[in-house]
Amino acid sequence: MAQFQAAQADTVIAPSLLAADFARLAEAAAAVEGAVDWLHVDVMDNHFVPNLTLGPPVVKSLKAATDIPLDCHLMIEDPERWAVGYAELGAHNVTFHAEACADPVTLAKRLRAAGSKAGLAVDRDTPIEDYLDLLPAFDTLLVMTIKAGFGGQSFMPELLAKVRTARTHARTGHLELRIEVDGGIAEDTIAAAAEAGADAFVAGTAIYGAADPADAARRLRARADAARSTG
């Protein structure tokens, strides 16, 4: 397997495998290699969110099948029990929900000790202000621009206010923080998210619903880069 080279270190494009064919996940990864930076793996447990998707065995298989860094988004209860296992499987970034964790900072430290980046996610109805003081403990903040739990929902631009607040806080505090947006990201929405301060973008159907997923990812990157260069 050829060593993976990130398409570009600055803007991160992360196609969501939730929108891919679950019977062909290795092929889905290969289809975007060289055009993306991370693969976004949505882990849902049918408790924290209603849906049930992928878990550790699939992440282990993906890690063996591709060199694209895995961005695991845990929409699960009790992340204190499960999150570190994803880091130990080799995930590049493990993000858990603030709403599901009693002590996010301690879990972030455990994830980093296990070898991954630590991410904190906030769902649609969660005020970002409640978690700003925790951000120095994290590498990534994931802001949901839909309600967590299902792919294919429409982008909610009003939620970009959270991105603006978090980016301002990060700049003021000189934090090296990725701000990732997830939900409804497509060619007609990615620029607004980039202008708000996001620098990592999860896209599902916009990439895997396209005839050429790699080309779709490149077009998304171009729009994000253009918006960020003027933001």
C-alpha positions in Angstrom: 0.0 0.0 0.0 1.4 3.4 -1.0 2.1 5.8 1.8 -0.8 8.3 2.0 0.0 11.9 1.4 -2.5 14.5 2.6 -3.9 16.5 -0.2 -3.3 19.7 1.7 -2.6 20.3 5.4 -4.5 23.5 5.7 -8.1 22.9 4.6 -9.3 19.4 5.6 -11.8 17.6 3.5 -13.3 14.5 5.2 -15.7 12.4 3.2 -18.3 10.7 5.4 -18.4 6.9 4.9 -22.0 7.1 6.2 -22.9 8.0 2.6 -20.9 5.3 1.0 -21.8 1.7 0.2 -21.2 -0.2 3.5 -20.4 -3.4 1.5 -17.6 -1.6 -0.3 -15.9 0.7 2.2 -12.4 -0.1 1.1 -13.4 0.8 -2.5 -15.0 4.0 -1.1 -11.7 4.9 0.6 -9.7 4.2 -2.6 -12.1 6.3 -4.7 -11.0 9.5 -2.8 -7.3 8.8 -2.1 -5.2 11.7 -3.0 -8.1 14.1 -3.0 -9.0 14.2 0.7 -7.3 14.5 4.1 -9.4 12.3 6.4 -12.0 9.7 6.2 -14.9 10.5 8.5 -16.3 7.4 10.3 -19.7 8.0 12.0 -20.1 5.6 15.0 -23.7 5.5 16.2 -24.9 3.2 19.0 -28.8 3.4 18.8 -28.8 5.0 22.2 -27.2 8.4 22.1 -28.7 8.7 18.6 -31.4 6.6 17.1 -29.3 5.1 14.3 -26.9 2.1 14.5 -23.8 2.1 12.2 -20.1 1.2 12.4 -18.0 0.0 15.3 -14.5 -1.1 16.2 -14.3 -4.1 13.9 -15.0 -1.9 10.9 -12.5 0.7 12.0 -9.9 -2.0 12.4 -10.6 -3.3 8.9 -10.5 0.3 7.4 -7.2 1.0 9.1 -5.8 -2.1 7.3 -7.3 -1.1 4.0 -6.3 2.5 3.6 -3.6 5.0 4.7 -6.1 7.9 4.8 -6.3 9.1 8.4 -9.5 8.0 10.1 -11.6 10.7 11.8 -13.9 8.8 14.2 -17.0 10.7 15.3 -18.5 8.8 18.3 -22.2 9.5 18.6 -22.5 7.1 21.5 -23.3 6.9 25.2 -20.5 6.3 27.7 -17.6 7.5 25.5 -15.3 7.1 28.6 -15.7 3.3 28.1 -15.3 3.1 24.4 -13.4 6.1 22.9 -9.9 5.0 23.8 -10.4 1.8 22.0 -10.7 3.7 18.7 -7.4 5.5 19.4 -5.7 2.2 20.1 -7.0 0.9 16.7 -5.1 3.7 15.1 -7.7 6.4 14.5 -6.0 9.7 13.7 -8.7 11.7 15.4 -11.4 10.5 17.9 -14.2 12.9 18.6 -16.9 12.4 21.3 -19.9 14.4 22.2 -19.8 16.9 25.0 -23.4 16.0 25.9 -22.4 12.3 26.6 -19.3 12.9 28.8 -19.1 14.0 32.4 -15.4 14.8 32.2 -14.3 15.7 28.7 -10.9 17.0 29.6 -9.8 13.8 31.3 -11.0 11.7 28.3 -9.1 14.0 25.9 -6.0 13.3 27.9 -6.6 9.6 27.7 -7.1 9.8 23.9 -3.9 11.7 23.4 -2.0 9.2 25.6 -3.4 6.4 23.4 -2.0 8.1 20.3 -4.8 10.0 18.7 -6.0 13.6 18.4 -8.8 14.5 20.7 -12.0 16.0 19.4 -15.1 17.5 21.2 -18.4 17.6 19.3 -21.4 19.8 20.1 -24.8 18.9 18.8 -27.4 21.2 17.2 -29.1 22.4 20.4 -26.0 22.6 22.6 -24.7 26.1 23.5 -21.0 26.4 22.5 -20.4 28.9 25.3 -20.7 26.1 27.9 -17.6 24.4 26.5 -15.3 27.3 25.4 -13.1 27.0 28.5 -12.4 23.3 27.7 -11.1 23.9 24.2 -7.4 24.2 25.1 -7.6 20.5 26.0 -8.7 19.5 22.4 -7.2 19.4 19.0 -10.6 19.5 17.2 -14.0 21.0 17.8 -16.7 19.5 15.7 -19.8 21.7 15.3 -22.9 19.9 14.1 -24.7 21.9 11.4 -27.6 19.4 11.6 -29.1 17.3 14.4 -26.7 14.4 15.0 -27.8 10.9 14.0 -28.7 10.8 10.3 -27.0 11.7 7.1 -28.6 13.6 4.2 -30.1 16.4 6.3 -30.3 20.0 5.2 -27.6 22.4 6.3 -28.7 24.8 9.1 -26.8 28.1 8.5 -27.9 29.6 11.8 -25.6 27.1 13.6 -22.5 28.8 12.0 -22.8 31.3 14.9 -21.2 28.6 17.0 -18.3 28.3 14.6 -17.8 32.1 14.7 -17.8 32.2 18.5 -15.4 29.3 18.7 -13.0 30.7 16.1 -13.0 34.1 17.8 -12.3 32.3 21.2 -9.5 30.2 19.6 -7.8 33.3 18.0 -8.1 35.3 21.2 -6.5 32.5 23.2 -3.9 31.6 20.5 -5.2 28.0 20.4 -4.2 25.6 17.6 -7.7 24.3 17.1 -9.3 22.6 14.1 -12.9 23.6 13.8 -14.8 20.9 11.9 -18.3 21.2 10.5 -20.6 18.2 9.9 -24.0 18.2 8.3 -25.3 19.3 4.9 -21.9 20.4 3.6 -22.0 20.7 -0.2 -20.8 23.1 -2.9 -23.5 25.6 -2.1 -22.8 25.6 1.7 -19.1 25.0 2.3 -18.1 28.6 1.6 -20.3 30.0 4.3 -18.9 27.5 6.8 -15.3 28.4 5.8 -16.1 32.1 6.1 -17.4 31.5 9.6 -14.1 30.0 10.6 -14.3 26.3 9.9 -11.2 24.6 8.4 -12.3 21.0 8.3 -15.4 19.9 6.4 -17.3 16.6 6.6 -19.2 15.9 3.4 -21.3 12.7 2.7 -23.7 12.7 -0.2 -21.9 15.7 -1.8 -18.9 13.4 -2.3 -20.2 9.8 -2.4 -23.3 10.8 -4.2 -21.2 12.2 -7.1 -20.2 10.3 -10.2 -16.6 11.1 -9.4 -16.1 11.3 -5.6 -12.5 12.5 -5.9 -13.4 15.3 -8.3 -16.3 16.3 -6.0 -13.9 16.5 -3.1 -11.5 18.7 -5.1 -14.3 21.1 -6.0 -15.3 21.4 -2.3 -11.7 22.1 -1.4 -11.5 24.8 -4.0 -14.6 26.5 -2.7 -13.4 26.3 0.9 -10.0 27.6 0.0 -11.4 30.5 -1.9 -13.7 31.5 1.0 -11.0 31.1 3.6 -8.5 33.2 1.6 -11.0 36.1 1.7 -12.3 35.5 5.2 
